[in-house]
């Protein structure tokens, strides 16, 4: 690598990054440490790509080569190496954060812990403003014991549900809830309880059903499987209950409700001509995501669209769309899943569209879409809510952290979130 190439790396001050975020300019703020280190503290809208995975992940996650990219570390000497590597990959606007993580802290700006932090903070904001109804683990256990008329819907990925779940629960990953809840609980007198491992997907899932006007009483399971475990209650393992397939009548019933929610959030619907227009705009980053379940996606998807299950896309937006200020287009052959996902992304501050087209005349692609290989265990942050062997004090500390996120968002002041 030539010295000239090394010298092309410039600095970006914390104030410049903050200004770009407030103006909703495109910027990718990339933490190049390992995930465990990233989870100890980072700026709100930072995304994480470790130095060793830049070649494998950068072009996938930051597809436009003239995207403004700012890299940082905590003084380990990784940021400059990452900047040089990104330049070698063809990125033309790469800078290092002046002073690194310490510079951000010394400027008086907030550092957020854990992973997917801004989506989790947003979930807390939703509960704060919408007062999303919730039930404690002990209350739900009593309802199960009484054989009450309830349906427990697990909003996580199926794999997480299969590992451990609330007794009697059914797997209904987040974006599927509005589409499939009525098939599971057709009687409006049935109480629906939405759970995840912690808080965010329970809150977003339950509020999705409330927003869509489901006639049932809807609650989030307060604190998810963490709260269940801390209450001394047993989880099930290896369960395979999944939501039933839906017929045309159910789809037709869900579609206008989901669309109305998305409309209130400011989502726009486009066709092929508008999609071509967005694709032709080389000044803006464009993410195309199919929000269905992996098996549906792999069986046939629109060309150029990647797979990100809708509920997980809302939870893990920083991973799937690290360029803050980019555009996002969603696809779904049935409609409600894309509409509900888009409604949340719009509230998270994204310029988001739903591709509203007839799939029948399109030659669909098959397979997994060429995503980078899944990361291995090296440098990984162990979430306090995954698996079945978590320490009680760590789970409680995680919940305490989530409870404080609304106040931290207010101190940070860059989020630009709205809650409908």
C-alpha positions as CSV (number, residue, x, y, z in Angstrom):
1,X,0.0,0.0,0.0
2,X,1.5,3.4,-1.0
3,X,2.0,6.3,1.3
4,X,-0.3,8.4,-0.9
5,X,-3.1,6.1,-0.2
6,X,-2.5,6.2,3.5
7,X,-2.4,10.0,3.4
8,X,-5.8,10.3,1.8
9,X,-7.5,9.3,5.1
10,X,-8.9,12.4,6.8
11,X,-10.5,13.1,10.2
12,X,-14.2,13.8,11.0
13,X,-14.9,15.5,14.3
14,X,-17.7,14.3,16.6
15,X,-19.5,17.6,16.0
16,X,-19.4,17.0,12.2
17,X,-20.9,13.6,12.7
18,X,-23.6,14.9,15.0
19,X,-24.5,17.6,12.5
20,X,-24.8,15.0,9.7
21,X,-27.1,12.8,11.8
22,X,-29.3,15.8,12.7
23,X,-29.5,16.9,9.1
24,X,-30.3,13.2,8.1
25,X,-27.4,13.2,5.6
26,X,-26.0,9.9,4.6
27,X,-23.3,8.6,6.9
28,X,-21.9,5.3,8.0
29,X,-20.3,5.4,11.4
30,X,-18.5,2.1,11.7
31,X,-17.0,0.6,14.9
32,X,-14.2,-1.7,13.7
33,X,-13.6,-3.4,17.0
34,X,-15.0,-6.8,17.8
35,X,-18.7,-7.1,18.8
36,X,-18.0,-7.7,22.5
37,X,-16.0,-4.4,22.7
38,X,-18.6,-2.5,20.6
39,X,-21.3,-3.6,23.1
40,X,-19.5,-2.0,26.0
41,X,-20.1,1.5,24.6
42,X,-20.6,3.2,21.2
43,X,-22.5,6.2,19.6
44,X,-26.2,5.7,19.1
45,X,-26.1,5.2,15.3
46,X,-22.8,3.4,15.1
47,X,-22.7,0.0,13.3
48,X,-20.1,-2.6,13.8
49,X,-17.8,-4.3,11.3
50,X,-14.7,-5.8,12.8
51,X,-11.5,-5.1,10.9
52,X,-11.0,-8.7,10.1
53,X,-14.4,-8.9,8.3
54,X,-14.3,-5.7,6.3
55,X,-13.5,-7.5,3.0
56,X,-16.4,-9.9,3.5
57,X,-19.0,-7.4,4.7
58,X,-18.4,-3.9,3.6
59,X,-19.6,-4.0,0.0
60,X,-22.8,-5.9,1.2
61,X,-23.6,-3.5,4.0
62,X,-22.4,-0.2,2.4
63,X,-23.2,-0.8,-1.3
64,X,-22.4,2.8,-2.6
65,X,-18.7,3.4,-2.8
66,X,-18.9,7.2,-2.3
67,X,-20.9,6.8,0.9
68,X,-19.4,9.0,3.6
69,X,-17.8,6.4,6.0
70,X,-16.3,7.3,9.3
71,X,-14.4,4.5,11.2
72,X,-13.3,4.5,14.8
73,X,-11.8,2.3,17.6
74,X,-11.0,2.9,21.2
75,X,-7.3,3.5,20.7
76,X,-6.3,0.0,19.6
77,X,-4.9,1.2,16.2
78,X,-7.6,-0.6,14.2
79,X,-9.3,2.5,12.7
80,X,-6.5,3.6,10.4
81,X,-6.0,0.0,9.1
82,X,-9.7,-0.2,8.4
83,X,-9.7,3.1,6.6
84,X,-6.9,2.0,4.3
85,X,-8.6,-1.3,3.7
86,X,-11.9,0.5,2.8
87,X,-10.0,2.7,0.3
88,X,-8.5,-0.3,-1.2
89,X,-12.0,-1.7,-1.7
90,X,-12.9,1.4,-3.7
91,X,-14.6,3.7,-1.0
92,X,-13.8,7.3,-1.9
93,X,-15.0,9.2,1.2
94,X,-13.4,7.5,4.2
95,X,-12.5,9.3,7.4
96,X,-11.4,8.4,10.9
97,X,-13.3,9.8,14.0
98,X,-11.0,12.4,15.5
99,X,-10.0,11.1,18.9
100,X,-11.8,7.8,18.4
101,X,-14.3,6.7,21.1
102,X,-12.5,8.9,23.7
103,X,-13.0,11.9,21.4
104,X,-16.7,11.2,21.2
105,X,-17.0,10.9,25.0
106,X,-14.9,14.0,25.6
107,X,-17.2,16.0,23.3
108,X,-19.9,15.3,25.8
109,X,-21.9,12.9,23.6
110,X,-23.6,9.7,24.8
111,X,-22.3,6.2,24.6
112,X,-24.8,3.4,24.4
113,X,-24.2,-0.2,25.5
114,X,-25.3,-3.5,24.1
115,X,-26.1,-4.3,20.4
116,X,-29.0,-3.0,18.2
117,X,-29.1,-0.2,20.8
118,X,-31.1,2.4,18.8
119,X,-33.9,-0.1,17.9
120,X,-34.1,-1.2,21.6
121,X,-34.2,2.5,22.7
122,X,-37.0,3.1,20.1
123,X,-39.0,0.2,21.6
124,X,-38.7,1.8,25.0
125,X,-39.9,5.1,23.5
126,X,-42.9,3.4,22.0
127,X,-43.9,1.9,25.3
128,X,-43.3,5.3,27.0
129,X,-45.6,7.2,24.7
130,X,-48.2,4.6,23.7
131,X,-48.4,2.9,27.2
132,X,-48.3,-0.5,25.5
133,X,-50.2,-2.9,27.7
134,X,-48.2,-5.6,29.4
135,X,-48.5,-8.4,31.9
136,X,-45.9,-9.7,34.4
137,X,-44.6,-13.2,34.1
138,X,-46.5,-14.3,37.2
139,X,-49.8,-13.0,35.8
140,X,-49.3,-14.9,32.6
141,X,-48.3,-18.1,34.5
142,X,-51.5,-17.8,36.5
143,X,-53.6,-17.5,33.2
144,X,-51.9,-20.6,31.8
145,X,-52.5,-22.5,35.1
146,X,-56.2,-21.5,35.0
147,X,-56.5,-22.6,31.3
148,X,-57.7,-19.1,30.5
149,X,-58.7,-18.2,26.9
150,X,-55.3,-16.8,25.9
151,X,-52.9,-17.2,23.0
152,X,-49.2,-16.6,23.5
153,X,-47.4,-15.5,20.4
154,X,-43.6,-15.5,20.3
155,X,-42.3,-12.7,18.1
156,X,-38.7,-13.9,17.8
157,X,-37.0,-15.9,15.0
158,X,-38.2,-19.5,14.9
159,X,-34.7,-20.7,15.9
160,X,-34.9,-18.6,19.1
161,X,-38.3,-19.8,19.9
162,X,-37.3,-23.5,19.3
163,X,-34.4,-23.0,21.8
164,X,-36.6,-21.9,24.6
165,X,-40.1,-20.5,24.9
166,X,-43.0,-19.6,27.1
167,X,-45.2,-22.7,27.8
168,X,-48.1,-23.0,25.3
169,X,-46.5,-20.3,23.1
170,X,-46.6,-20.4,19.3
171,X,-43.9,-19.0,17.0
172,X,-45.1,-16.0,15.0
173,X,-42.1,-13.9,14.0
174,X,-42.8,-10.1,14.4
175,X,-43.8,-9.1,10.8
176,X,-46.2,-12.1,10.7
177,X,-48.2,-11.0,13.7
178,X,-50.8,-8.8,12.0
179,X,-51.1,-11.3,9.1
180,X,-51.6,-14.4,11.3
181,X,-52.9,-13.4,14.7
182,X,-56.5,-13.7,13.7
183,X,-55.9,-17.3,12.4
184,X,-54.6,-18.2,15.9
185,X,-57.1,-16.3,17.9
186,X,-60.2,-15.9,15.7
187,X,-62.4,-15.2,18.8
188,X,-62.1,-11.5,19.8
189,X,-62.6,-12.6,23.4
190,X,-59.2,-14.5,23.3
191,X,-56.5,-12.5,25.0
192,X,-53.3,-12.3,23.0
193,X,-49.9,-12.0,24.8
194,X,-46.8,-11.3,22.7
195,X,-43.4,-12.3,24.0
196,X,-39.7,-12.1,23.0
197,X,-36.6,-12.7,25.0
198,X,-36.4,-9.3,26.5
199,X,-38.6,-6.2,25.9
200,X,-38.2,-4.7,22.4
201,X,-39.9,-7.3,20.1
202,X,-42.6,-7.9,22.7
203,X,-43.4,-4.2,22.8
204,X,-43.2,-3.7,19.0
205,X,-45.2,-6.9,18.4
206,X,-48.0,-6.0,20.8
207,X,-48.2,-2.4,19.6
208,X,-48.4,-3.6,16.0
209,X,-51.5,-5.5,16.8
210,X,-52.9,-2.6,18.7
211,X,-52.1,-0.2,15.9
212,X,-53.7,-2.5,13.3
213,X,-57.0,-2.5,15.3
214,X,-57.1,-6.1,16.4
215,X,-60.3,-6.5,18.4
216,X,-58.7,-8.8,21.0
217,X,-57.2,-7.6,24.3
218,X,-53.4,-7.5,23.5
219,X,-50.5,-7.4,26.0
220,X,-46.8,-7.7,25.8
221,X,-45.2,-10.2,28.2
222,X,-43.3,-7.8,30.4
223,X,-39.5,-8.4,30.2
224,X,-40.0,-11.6,28.0
225,X,-38.3,-14.8,28.8
226,X,-35.8,-12.9,31.0
227,X,-38.7,-11.8,33.2
228,X,-40.1,-15.4,33.1
229,X,-36.8,-16.8,34.3
230,X,-36.2,-14.2,36.9
231,X,-39.7,-15.1,38.3
232,X,-38.4,-18.6,38.9
233,X,-40.7,-20.1,36.2
234,X,-39.8,-22.8,33.8
235,X,-39.4,-22.4,30.0
236,X,-40.1,-25.0,27.4
237,X,-37.4,-26.2,25.0
238,X,-37.6,-27.7,21.5
239,X,-41.1,-26.6,20.7
240,X,-42.3,-26.6,17.1
241,X,-45.7,-24.8,17.2
242,X,-46.0,-22.4,14.3
243,X,-48.8,-20.1,13.0
244,X,-51.1,-21.7,10.5
245,X,-51.1,-20.7,6.8
246,X,-53.5,-18.0,6.0
247,X,-56.2,-18.0,3.2
248,X,-57.2,-15.2,0.9
249,X,-59.9,-14.0,3.2
250,X,-57.4,-13.6,6.1
251,X,-54.9,-11.8,3.8
252,X,-57.7,-9.5,2.5
253,X,-58.7,-8.7,6.1
254,X,-55.1,-7.9,7.3
255,X,-54.1,-5.9,4.3
256,X,-56.2,-2.7,4.8
257,X,-55.4,-2.6,8.5
258,X,-51.6,-2.9,7.9
259,X,-51.7,-0.3,5.1
260,X,-53.6,2.2,7.2
261,X,-50.9,1.9,9.9
262,X,-48.1,2.4,7.3
263,X,-50.0,5.4,5.8
264,X,-50.2,7.1,9.2
265,X,-46.4,6.6,9.6
266,X,-45.7,8.3,6.2
267,X,-44.7,5.2,4.2
268,X,-44.9,5.5,0.4
269,X,-45.9,2.8,-2.1
270,X,-44.2,2.5,-5.4
271,X,-44.2,0.5,-8.6
272,X,-41.5,-0.7,-11.1
273,X,-41.0,2.8,-12.6
274,X,-40.4,4.4,-9.3
275,X,-38.1,1.6,-8.2
276,X,-36.1,2.1,-11.3
277,X,-35.9,5.8,-10.6
278,X,-34.6,5.1,-7.0
279,X,-32.1,2.6,-8.4
280,X,-30.8,5.1,-10.9
281,X,-30.0,7.7,-8.3
282,X,-26.3,7.2,-7.7
283,X,-26.2,9.9,-5.0
284,X,-28.2,7.9,-2.5
285,X,-27.7,4.4,-0.9
286,X,-30.6,2.1,-1.5
287,X,-31.4,-1.0,0.5
288,X,-33.8,-3.6,-1.0
289,X,-35.2,-6.1,1.5
290,X,-37.7,-8.9,1.3
291,X,-39.3,-9.2,4.7
292,X,-40.8,-12.7,4.5
293,X,-39.6,-15.8,6.3
294,X,-36.4,-17.4,4.9
295,X,-38.1,-20.5,3.5
296,X,-40.4,-18.2,1.5
297,X,-37.6,-16.0,0.3
298,X,-35.4,-18.9,-0.8
299,X,-38.3,-20.5,-2.8
300,X,-38.6,-17.3,-4.9
301,X,-37.9,-13.6,-4.5
302,X,-37.7,-10.5,-6.6
303,X,-34.3,-9.9,-8.2
304,X,-32.0,-7.8,-6.2
305,X,-33.9,-8.0,-2.9
306,X,-32.1,-9.5,0.1
307,X,-33.8,-11.3,2.9
308,X,-34.4,-9.7,6.4
309,X,-37.4,-11.0,8.3
310,X,-39.5,-7.9,9.0
311,X,-39.5,-8.1,12.8
312,X,-35.8,-8.7,12.9
313,X,-35.1,-5.9,10.4
314,X,-36.8,-3.5,12.9
315,X,-34.7,-5.0,15.8
316,X,-31.4,-5.2,13.9
317,X,-31.6,-2.2,11.6
318,X,-28.1,-1.1,12.4
319,X,-26.8,-4.4,11.0
320,X,-28.9,-4.5,7.9
321,X,-28.8,-0.8,7.0
322,X,-25.6,0.7,8.6
323,X,-25.8,3.8,6.3
324,X,-28.0,6.2,8.3
325,X,-29.9,8.4,5.9
326,X,-30.2,5.8,3.2
327,X,-33.4,4.8,1.4
328,X,-35.1,1.4,2.1
329,X,-37.5,-0.4,-0.2
330,X,-39.4,-3.5,1.1
331,X,-41.1,-6.3,-0.7
332,X,-43.7,-8.9,0.4
333,X,-45.9,-10.9,-2.0
334,X,-48.9,-10.6,0.4
335,X,-48.4,-7.0,1.5
336,X,-49.2,-6.7,5.3
337,X,-45.7,-7.8,6.4
338,X,-44.0,-5.1,4.3
339,X,-46.5,-2.5,5.4
340,X,-46.1,-3.2,9.1
341,X,-42.3,-3.4,8.9
342,X,-42.2,-0.1,6.9
343,X,-44.4,1.6,9.5
344,X,-41.8,1.0,12.2
345,X,-38.8,1.9,10.0
346,X,-40.5,5.2,9.1
347,X,-41.0,5.9,12.8
348,X,-37.3,5.1,13.2
349,X,-36.5,8.0,10.9
350,X,-36.0,6.1,7.6
351,X,-37.1,7.1,4.1
352,X,-39.0,3.9,3.4
353,X,-41.0,2.6,0.5
354,X,-43.1,-0.5,-0.1
355,X,-42.9,-2.1,-3.6
356,X,-46.6,-2.6,-4.5
357,X,-46.5,-4.7,-7.6
358,X,-47.9,-8.0,-9.1
359,X,-45.3,-10.7,-8.7
360,X,-47.0,-13.1,-11.1
361,X,-45.2,-11.8,-14.3
362,X,-41.8,-11.7,-12.7
363,X,-39.0,-14.3,-13.1
364,X,-38.1,-14.9,-9.5
365,X,-34.7,-15.7,-8.2
366,X,-34.1,-18.6,-5.8
367,X,-31.7,-19.3,-3.0
368,X,-30.3,-17.3,-0.1
369,X,-29.3,-14.2,-2.1
370,X,-25.6,-14.3,-1.6
371,X,-25.4,-12.8,1.9
372,X,-22.1,-12.9,3.7
373,X,-21.4,-16.0,5.8
374,X,-22.8,-15.9,9.3
375,X,-20.2,-14.7,11.9
376,X,-18.6,-17.2,14.1
377,X,-18.0,-17.0,17.9
378,X,-14.8,-15.0,17.6
379,X,-15.3,-11.6,19.4
380,X,-19.0,-12.2,19.8
381,X,-21.0,-10.4,22.5
382,X,-23.0,-12.9,24.5
383,X,-26.5,-11.5,24.8
384,X,-28.0,-11.8,28.4
385,X,-31.3,-13.0,26.8
386,X,-30.1,-15.8,24.6
387,X,-29.8,-19.5,25.5
388,X,-30.8,-21.1,28.7
389,X,-27.7,-20.5,31.0
390,X,-27.8,-16.8,31.7
391,X,-26.9,-15.5,35.1
392,X,-29.7,-13.7,37.0
393,X,-27.7,-10.6,37.8
394,X,-26.8,-10.1,34.2
395,X,-30.4,-10.5,33.0
396,X,-31.5,-8.0,35.6
397,X,-28.7,-5.6,34.7
398,X,-29.9,-5.8,31.1
399,X,-33.4,-5.0,32.0
400,X,-32.2,-2.0,34.1
401,X,-30.3,-0.8,31.1
402,X,-33.3,-0.9,28.9
403,X,-35.4,1.0,31.4
404,X,-32.9,3.9,31.2
405,X,-32.9,4.2,27.4
406,X,-35.6,6.8,27.1
407,X,-33.7,9.2,29.3
408,X,-30.5,8.4,27.4
409,X,-32.2,9.2,24.1
410,X,-33.2,12.5,25.4
411,X,-29.7,13.3,26.5
412,X,-28.3,12.2,23.2
413,X,-30.7,14.3,21.1
414,X,-29.9,12.9,17.7
415,X,-32.5,10.2,17.2
416,X,-35.3,11.9,15.2
417,X,-37.7,9.1,16.1
418,X,-41.5,9.6,15.9
419,X,-44.2,7.5,17.5
420,X,-47.6,7.3,15.9
